[in-house]
Amino acid sequence: MASAVRPTGIILNKREGFLEITFNDGASCRYPLSELREACPCVECRGGHAFMGREHDPDDILVLKPKRSYTIDSLDPVGNYAIQPTWDDGHHTGMYTWDYLRRLCPKIADA
């Protein structure tokens, strides 16, 4: 079954180090690249098949501690349901679905 969550705009800002996605539900999400890399959903980054699934998704990517600063070399679509970044460390197996990205949308503290 296809997800109802879809992006309406995607901006990769390599200079400032963020990926910004607006979704069809009105949400605008800005993901710091280094934290997004640490939230990679692939089996290698998750530590094996036992750690796959929603219950192992990070609750808040802004509290993740990146090992270093990361950038995205390229960003490719995967069908109509995901994007697949190639990171500057050569990693490229993580497919970030629209649903996953929407759930990871960083919470902005109220001013």
PyMOL commands that set and color helices and strands:
alter all, ss='L'
color gray80, all
select helices_A, chain A and resi 33-38+43-46+49-51+54-56+61-63+98-103
alter helices_A, ss='H'
color red, helices_A
select strands_A, chain A and resi 7-13+18-23+28-32+72-78+82-87+96-97
alter strands_A, ss='S'
color yellow, strands_A
deselect
rebuild
show_as cartoon
